[in-house]
């Protein structure tokens, strides 16, 4: 179909080209999101973590900054190409796709692992005689320094994985 037959000054694109562009834009948005969401899901606190899951999470974490830039550039090109021939009520979908893609591109450059595993601010510790919440099978991280001994229950550290403390006059960070 040419521009004379439609009465338009612009050539029309075949319908299947537009559908393929919309599908590609949708897939690109999903790829960008997946590259940042999958690592977060695999390294979620309070869930069992496998060695292969951690390897995949860190691999995706390494690729996501470059991958999301490529995805964003391709999405921009597709949105520009689709914008002109898209009806007004579909244009918000193009904007949303770009916003989601840009959000994934930004998030890929953040250290979200630090957000999940940050030290407890102002942690309060109990003396052994006051620690009725502990049971014999509970695992602890134990530190002895300068005649002072402390134990950090792993079960209570599960979310933060990091404790900042001073033991025997020496500041330390205990983690697992």
Protein Blocks (a to p, Z undefined) as FASTA:
>chain_A
ZZklnopabdcddfklmmmmmmmmmmmmmmmmmmmmmmmmmmgghiacdfklmmmmmmmm
mmmmmmmmmmmmmmmmmmmmmmmmpcfklmmmmmmmmmmmmmmmmmmmpcfklmmmccde
hiacddfklmmmbcfklccddddeehiacdddfklmmmnopacddeehiacdddZZ
